[in-house]
């Protein structure tokens, strides 16, 4: 899957489903470089919010991951 297709999938997910993390992008779409796709979208002028959230890794340890979302009002409900 090329970068343009991955960008489309990421944007559609953010619009219609909601926030997205690296783990979820890999699981759902096979996108291993979510940060790169988000940066591609930002360079095209799309505003994407970024925040760090706590999560558990496979060993049960608390880690911090990045969650991407669109600003309020940008989602299609």
N, CA, C and O atoms as a Tinker XYZ file with bonds, in Angstrom:
   308  protein
     1  N      0.856000   -1.167000    0.000000    73     2
     2  CA     0.000000    0.000000    0.000000    64     1     3
     3  C      0.903000    1.231000    0.000000    63     2     4     5
     4  O      1.835000    1.316000    0.800000    81     3
     5  N      0.634000    2.177000   -0.886000    73     3     6
     6  CA     1.495000    3.363000   -0.970000    64     5     7
     7  C      1.089000    4.436000    0.053000    63     6     8     9
     8  O      0.045000    4.337000    0.698000    81     7
     9  N      1.928000    5.445000    0.179000    73     7    10
    10  CA     1.725000    6.489000    1.190000    64     9    11
    11  C      0.403000    7.236000    0.982000    63    10    12    13
    12  O     -0.269000    7.576000    1.956000    81    11
    13  N      0.025000    7.493000   -0.267000    73    11    14
    14  CA    -1.230000    8.215000   -0.533000    64    13    15
    15  C     -2.427000    7.398000   -0.060000    63    14    16    17
    16  O     -3.364000    7.951000    0.517000    81    15
    17  N     -2.406000    6.103000   -0.297000    73    15    18
    18  CA    -3.490000    5.230000    0.152000    64    17    19
    19  C     -3.535000    5.179000    1.670000    63    18    20    21
    20  O     -4.613000    5.198000    2.265000    81    19
    21  N     -2.366000    5.114000    2.297000    73    19    22
    22  CA    -2.315000    5.095000    3.755000    64    21    23
    23  C     -2.843000    6.402000    4.338000    63    22    24    25
    24  O     -3.566000    6.390000    5.334000    81    23
    25  N     -2.486000    7.526000    3.723000    73    23    26
    26  CA    -2.993000    8.825000    4.184000    64    25    27
    27  C     -4.512000    8.859000    4.091000    63    26    28    29
    28  O     -5.180000    9.342000    5.005000    81    27
    29  N     -5.057000    8.351000    2.994000    73    27    30
    30  CA    -6.507000    8.307000    2.819000    64    29    31
    31  C     -7.148000    7.483000    3.933000    63    30    32    33
    32  O     -8.139000    7.914000    4.523000    81    31
    33  N     -6.603000    6.319000    4.226000    73    31    34
    34  CA    -7.158000    5.461000    5.265000    64    33    35
    35  C     -7.087000    6.130000    6.637000    63    34    36    37
    36  O     -8.036000    6.055000    7.418000    81    35
    37  N     -5.970000    6.778000    6.925000    73    35    38
    38  CA    -5.822000    7.469000    8.213000    64    37    39
    39  C     -6.850000    8.589000    8.333000    63    38    40    41
    40  O     -7.524000    8.704000    9.357000    81    39
    41  N     -6.976000    9.405000    7.309000    73    39    42
    42  CA    -7.923000   10.523000    7.352000    64    41    43
    43  C     -9.364000   10.027000    7.473000    63    42    44    45
    44  O    -10.148000   10.586000    8.239000    81    43
    45  N     -9.711000    8.994000    6.728000    73    43    46
    46  CA   -11.063000    8.430000    6.823000    64    45    47
    47  C    -11.327000    7.901000    8.231000    63    46    48    49
    48  O    -12.416000    8.096000    8.771000    81    47
    49  N    -10.355000    7.244000    8.819000    73    47    50
    50  CA   -10.525000    6.738000   10.182000    64    49    51
    51  C    -10.753000    7.893000   11.147000    63    50    52    53
    52  O    -11.673000    7.848000   11.964000    81    51
    53  N     -9.924000    8.924000   11.060000    73    51    54
    54  CA   -10.060000   10.066000   11.954000    64    53    55
    55  C    -11.415000   10.748000   11.785000    63    54    56    57
    56  O    -12.012000   11.189000   12.766000    81    55
    57  N    -11.899000   10.838000   10.560000    73    55    58
    58  CA   -13.184000   11.497000   10.296000    64    57    59
    59  C    -14.367000   10.686000   10.789000    63    58    60    61
    60  O    -15.266000   11.224000   11.435000    81    59
    61  N    -14.373000    9.399000   10.490000    73    59    62
    62  CA   -15.577000    8.599000   10.700000    64    61    63
    63  C    -15.551000    7.682000   11.911000    63    62    64    65
    64  O    -16.604000    7.254000   12.383000    81    63
    65  N    -14.372000    7.376000   12.419000    73    63    66
    66  CA   -14.281000    6.468000   13.563000    64    65    67
    67  C    -13.787000    7.207000   14.800000    63    66    68    69
    68  O    -14.333000    7.031000   15.890000    81    67
    69  N    -12.757000    8.032000   14.636000    73    67    70
    70  CA   -12.241000    8.786000   15.779000    64    69    71
    71  C    -10.741000    8.669000   15.888000    63    70    72    73
    72  O    -10.045000    8.509000   14.885000    81    71
    73  N    -10.244000    8.749000   17.102000    73    71    74
    74  CA    -8.803000    8.802000   17.340000    64    73    75
    75  C     -8.107000    7.516000   16.887000    63    74    76    77
    76  O     -8.729000    6.468000   16.714000    81    75
    77  N     -6.784000    7.646000   16.702000    73    75    78
    78  CA    -6.000000    6.527000   16.183000    64    77    79
    79  C     -4.624000    6.526000   16.835000    63    78    80    81
    80  O     -3.994000    7.574000   16.971000    81    79
    81  N     -4.164000    5.353000   17.235000    73    79    82
    82  CA    -2.814000    5.161000   17.765000    64    81    83
    83  C     -2.018000    4.298000   16.798000    63    82    84    85
    84  O     -2.581000    3.689000   15.889000    81    83
    85  N     -0.719000    4.251000   16.999000    73    83    86
    86  CA     0.142000    3.432000   16.139000    64    85    87
    87  C     -0.283000    1.968000   16.173000    63    86    88    89
    88  O     -0.362000    1.321000   15.128000    81    87
    89  N     -0.553000    1.446000   17.351000    73    87    90
    90  CA    -0.931000    0.036000   17.478000    64    89    91
    91  C     -2.215000   -0.261000   16.705000    63    90    92    93
    92  O     -2.315000   -1.289000   16.035000    81    91
    93  N     -3.191000    0.635000   16.797000    73    91    94
    94  CA    -4.465000    0.434000   16.114000    64    93    95
    95  C     -4.294000    0.570000   14.604000    63    94    96    97
    96  O     -4.917000   -0.173000   13.846000    81    95
    97  N     -3.453000    1.516000   14.155000    73    95    98
    98  CA    -3.204000    1.688000   12.723000    64    97    99
    99  C     -2.542000    0.447000   12.136000    63    98   100   101
   100  O     -2.862000    0.035000   11.021000    81    99
   101  N     -1.627000   -0.143000   12.883000    73    99   102
   102  CA    -0.964000   -1.361000   12.418000    64   101   103
   103  C     -1.940000   -2.523000   12.382000    63   102   104   105
   104  O     -1.967000   -3.287000   11.417000    81   103
   105  N     -2.736000   -2.660000   13.422000    73   103   106
   106  CA    -3.711000   -3.745000   13.512000    64   105   107
   107  C     -4.781000   -3.653000   12.424000    63   106   108   109
   108  O     -5.084000   -4.647000   11.765000    81   107
   109  N     -5.351000   -2.464000   12.235000    73   107   110
   110  CA    -6.475000   -2.314000   11.307000    64   109   111
   111  C     -6.062000   -2.178000    9.851000    63   110   112   113
   112  O     -6.715000   -2.725000    8.963000    81   111
   113  N     -4.973000   -1.446000    9.603000    73   111   114
   114  CA    -4.636000   -1.079000    8.229000    64   113   115
   115  C     -3.244000   -1.513000    7.777000    63   114   116   117
   116  O     -2.893000   -1.331000    6.611000    81   115
   117  N     -2.453000   -2.080000    8.674000    73   115   118
   118  CA    -1.101000   -2.471000    8.322000    64   117   119
   119  C     -0.171000   -1.291000    8.129000    63   118   120   121
   120  O      0.846000   -1.405000    7.445000    81   119
   121  N     -0.512000   -0.155000    8.728000    73   119   122
   122  CA     0.301000    1.062000    8.611000    64   121   123
   123  C      1.323000    1.071000    9.744000    63   122   124   125
   124  O      0.971000    1.243000   10.911000    81   123
   125  N      2.597000    0.882000    9.384000    73   123   126
   126  CA     3.656000    0.803000   10.386000    64   125   127
   127  C      4.267000    2.163000   10.702000    63   126   128   129
   128  O      4.965000    2.305000   11.705000    81   127
   129  N      4.017000    3.161000    9.865000    73   127   130
   130  CA     4.621000    4.491000   10.081000    64   129   131
   131  C      3.518000    5.554000   10.173000    63   130   132   133
   132  O      3.442000    6.459000    9.343000    81   131
   133  N      2.686000    5.429000   11.174000    73   131   134
   134  CA     1.565000    6.349000   11.337000    64   133   135
   135  C      2.033000    7.795000   11.472000    63   134   136   137
   136  O      1.421000    8.689000   10.888000    81   135
   137  N      3.089000    8.043000   12.216000    73   135   138
   138  CA     3.581000    9.409000   12.398000    64   137   139
   139  C      3.934000   10.047000   11.056000    63   138   140   141
   140  O      3.659000   11.227000   10.840000    81   139
   141  N      4.532000    9.283000   10.164000    73   139   142
   142  CA     4.862000    9.804000    8.830000    64   141   143
   143  C      3.609000   10.158000    8.051000    63   142   144   145
   144  O      3.571000   11.186000    7.374000    81   143
   145  N      2.583000    9.322000    8.135000    73   143   146
   146  CA     1.335000    9.609000    7.409000    64   145   147
   147  C      0.640000   10.835000    8.000000    63   146   148   149
   148  O      0.076000   11.642000    7.261000    81   147
   149  N      0.674000   10.980000    9.323000    73   147   150
   150  CA     0.086000   12.154000    9.967000    64   149   151
   151  C      0.834000   13.404000    9.517000    63   150   152   153
   152  O      0.210000   14.423000    9.220000    81   151
   153  N      2.160000   13.340000    9.464000    73   151   154
   154  CA     2.941000   14.491000    9.000000    64   153   155
   155  C      2.640000   14.818000    7.541000    63   154   156   157
   156  O      2.594000   15.992000    7.175000    81   155
   157  N      2.433000   13.803000    6.698000    73   155   158
   158  CA     2.038000   14.039000    5.306000    64   157   159
   159  C      0.725000   14.811000    5.249000    63   158   160   161
   160  O      0.589000   15.762000    4.480000    81   159
   161  N     -0.240000   14.396000    6.069000    73   159   162
   162  CA    -1.544000   15.067000    6.092000    64   161   163
   163  C     -1.415000   16.500000    6.611000    63   162   164   165
   164  O     -2.057000   17.411000    6.089000    81   163
   165  N     -0.600000   16.695000    7.620000    73   163   166
   166  CA    -0.396000   18.044000    8.161000    64   165   167
   167  C      0.237000   18.959000    7.115000    63   166   168   169
   168  O     -0.114000   20.135000    7.030000    81   167
   169  N      1.167000   18.429000    6.320000    73   167   170
   170  CA     1.783000   19.231000    5.258000    64   169   171
   171  C      0.767000   19.640000    4.195000    63   170   172   173
   172  O      0.966000   20.627000    3.488000    81   171
   173  N     -0.314000   18.883000    4.087000    73   171   174
   174  CA    -1.388000   19.231000    3.145000    64   173   175
   175  C     -2.384000   20.203000    3.764000    63   174   176   177
   176  O     -3.380000   20.558000    3.134000    81   175
   177  N     -2.117000   20.636000    5.002000    73   175   178
   178  CA    -2.962000   21.636000    5.644000    64   177   179
   179  C     -4.044000   21.090000    6.546000    63   178   180   181
   180  O     -4.879000   21.854000    7.031000    81   179
   181  N     -4.056000   19.798000    6.785000    73   179   182
   182  CA    -5.069000   19.199000    7.652000    64   181   183
   183  C     -4.599000   19.317000    9.100000    63   182   184   185
   184  O     -3.480000   18.928000    9.433000    81   183
   185  N     -5.458000   19.852000    9.946000    73   183   186
   186  CA    -5.133000   20.014000   11.361000    64   185   187
   187  C     -5.433000   18.705000   12.081000    63   186   188   189
   188  O     -6.559000   18.209000   12.039000    81   187
   189  N     -4.423000   18.154000   12.738000    73   187   190
   190  CA    -4.575000   16.909000   13.485000    64   189   191
   191  C     -4.027000   17.138000   14.884000    63   190   192   193
   192  O     -2.889000   17.573000   15.057000    81   191
   193  N     -4.850000   16.841000   15.874000    73   191   194
   194  CA    -4.436000   16.977000   17.268000    64   193   195
   195  C     -3.598000   15.774000   17.679000    63   194   196   197
   196  O     -3.827000   14.653000   17.226000    81   195
   197  N     -2.633000   16.027000   18.536000    73   195   198
   198  CA    -1.757000   14.984000   19.060000    64   197   199
   199  C     -1.758000   15.071000   20.578000    63   198   200   201
   200  O     -1.626000   16.154000   21.148000    81   199
   201  N     -1.906000   13.930000   21.223000    73   199   202
   202  CA    -1.786000   13.908000   22.680000    64   201   203
   203  C     -1.166000   12.588000   23.108000    63   202   204   205
   204  O     -1.281000   11.577000   22.415000    81   203
   205  N     -0.517000   12.614000   24.247000    73   203   206
   206  CA     0.107000   11.419000   24.804000    64   205   207
   207  C     -0.824000   10.840000   25.862000    63   206   208   209
   208  O     -1.291000   11.546000   26.755000    81   207
   209  N     -1.086000    9.534000   25.742000    73   207   210
   210  CA    -1.981000    8.867000   26.682000    64   209   211
   211  C     -1.272000    7.657000   27.284000    63   210   212   213
   212  O     -0.405000    7.067000   26.640000    81   211
   213  N     -1.634000    7.277000   28.523000    73   211   214
   214  CA    -1.054000    6.069000   29.105000    64   213   215
   215  C     -1.723000    4.826000   28.522000    63   214   216   217
   216  O     -2.909000    4.850000   28.194000    81   215
   217  N     -0.961000    3.748000   28.393000    73   215   218
   218  CA    -1.480000    2.465000   27.921000    64   217   219
   219  C     -0.660000    1.369000   28.582000    63   218   220   221
   220  O      0.391000    1.637000   29.164000    81   219
   221  N     -1.135000    0.151000   28.492000    73   219   222
   222  CA    -0.400000   -0.992000   29.028000    64   221   223
   223  C      0.270000   -1.724000   27.869000    63   222   224   225
   224  O     -0.343000   -1.940000   26.824000    81   223
   225  N      1.532000   -2.103000   28.062000    73   223   226
   226  CA     2.199000   -2.907000   27.046000    64   225   227
   227  C      1.892000   -4.384000   27.286000    63   226   228   229
   228  O      1.136000   -4.715000   28.200000    81   227
   229  N      2.461000   -5.265000   26.487000    73   227   230
   230  CA     2.146000   -6.689000   26.609000    64   229   231
   231  C      2.644000   -7.306000   27.907000    63   230   232   233
   232  O      2.257000   -8.426000   28.239000    81   231
   233  N      3.488000   -6.606000   28.642000    73   231   234
   234  CA     3.973000   -7.081000   29.932000    64   233   235
   235  C      3.195000   -6.481000   31.096000    63   234   236   237
   236  O      3.517000   -6.730000   32.258000    81   235
   237  N      2.172000   -5.689000   30.785000    73   235   238
   238  CA     1.352000   -5.070000   31.819000    64   237   239
   239  C      1.947000   -3.795000   32.386000    63   238   240   241
   240  O      1.432000   -3.247000   33.360000    81   239
   241  N      3.021000   -3.322000   31.786000    73   239   242
   242  CA     3.656000   -2.093000   32.259000    64   241   243
   243  C      2.976000   -0.881000   31.634000    63   242   244   245
   244  O      2.506000   -0.942000   30.498000    81   243
   245  N      2.927000    0.204000   32.370000    73   243   246
   246  CA     2.351000    1.429000   31.835000    64   245   247
   247  C      3.377000    2.117000   30.944000    63   246   248   249
   248  O      4.517000    2.354000   31.343000    81   247
   249  N      2.945000    2.427000   29.737000    73   247   250
   250  CA     3.768000    3.161000   28.774000    64   249   251
   251  C      2.941000    4.337000   28.269000    63   250   252   253
   252  O      1.748000    4.428000   28.558000    81   251
   253  N      3.558000    5.221000   27.529000    73   251   254
   254  CA     2.840000    6.357000   26.963000    64   253   255
   255  C      2.883000    6.249000   25.446000    63   254   256   257
   256  O      3.941000    6.026000   24.858000    81   255
   257  N      1.718000    6.410000   24.819000    73   255   258
   258  CA     1.610000    6.332000   23.359000    64   257   259
   259  C      0.964000    7.611000   22.839000    63   258   260   261
   260  O      0.292000    8.331000   23.578000    81   259
   261  N      1.177000    7.874000   21.569000    73   259   262
   262  CA     0.593000    9.061000   20.935000    64   261   263
   263  C     -0.734000    8.701000   20.307000    63   262   264   265
   264  O     -0.866000    7.685000   19.626000    81   263
   265  N     -1.714000    9.551000   20.548000    73   263   266
   266  CA    -3.050000    9.383000   19.976000    64   265   267
   267  C     -3.334000   10.589000   19.084000    63   266   268   269
   268  O     -3.146000   11.733000   19.497000    81   267
   269  N     -3.781000   10.327000   17.871000    73   267   270
   270  CA    -4.089000   11.385000   16.911000    64   269   271
   271  C     -5.600000   11.491000   16.751000    63   270   272   273
   272  O     -6.309000   10.486000   16.776000    81   271
   273  N     -6.084000   12.722000   16.587000    73   271   274
   274  CA    -7.511000   12.957000   16.371000    64   273   275
   275  C     -7.696000   14.261000   15.614000    63   274   276   277
   276  O     -6.783000   15.081000   15.517000    81   275
   277  N     -8.895000   14.434000   15.082000    73   275   278
   278  CA    -9.242000   15.693000   14.426000    64   277   279
   279  C     -9.837000   16.626000   15.463000    63   278   280   281
   280  O    -10.409000   16.164000   16.450000    81   279
   281  N     -9.713000   17.930000   15.261000    73   279   282
   282  CA   -10.351000   18.879000   16.175000    64   281   283
   283  C    -11.858000   18.683000   16.207000    63   282   284   285
   284  O    -12.442000   18.171000   15.251000    81   283
   285  N    -12.484000   19.086000   17.295000    73   283   286
   286  CA   -13.942000   19.006000   17.404000    64   285   287
   287  C    -14.572000   19.723000   16.220000    63   286   288   289
   288  O    -14.106000   20.783000   15.804000    81   287
   289  N    -15.626000   19.140000   15.686000    73   287   290
   290  CA   -16.314000   19.757000   14.558000    64   289   291
   291  C    -15.750000   19.331000   13.212000    63   290   292   293
   292  O    -16.354000   19.627000   12.181000    81   291
   293  N    -14.608000   18.645000   13.187000    73   291   294
   294  CA   -14.009000   18.190000   11.933000    64   293   295
   295  C    -14.454000   16.778000   11.586000    63   294   296   297
   296  O    -14.254000   16.324000   10.460000    81   295
   297  N    -15.058000   16.078000   12.547000    73   295   298
   298  CA   -15.492000   14.709000   12.308000    64   297   299
   299  C    -16.857000   14.699000   11.666000    63   298   300   301
   300  O    -17.680000   15.576000   11.926000    81   299
   301  N    -17.100000   13.713000   10.830000    73   299   302
   302  CA   -18.426000   13.510000   10.253000    64   301   303
   303  C    -19.141000   12.472000   11.095000    63   302   304   305
   304  O    -18.752000   11.304000   11.114000    81   303
   305  N    -20.154000   12.882000   11.770000    73   303   306
   306  CA   -20.890000   11.975000   12.653000    64   305   307
   307  C    -21.942000   11.233000   11.891000    63   306   308
   308  O    -22.665000   10.421000   12.468000    81   307
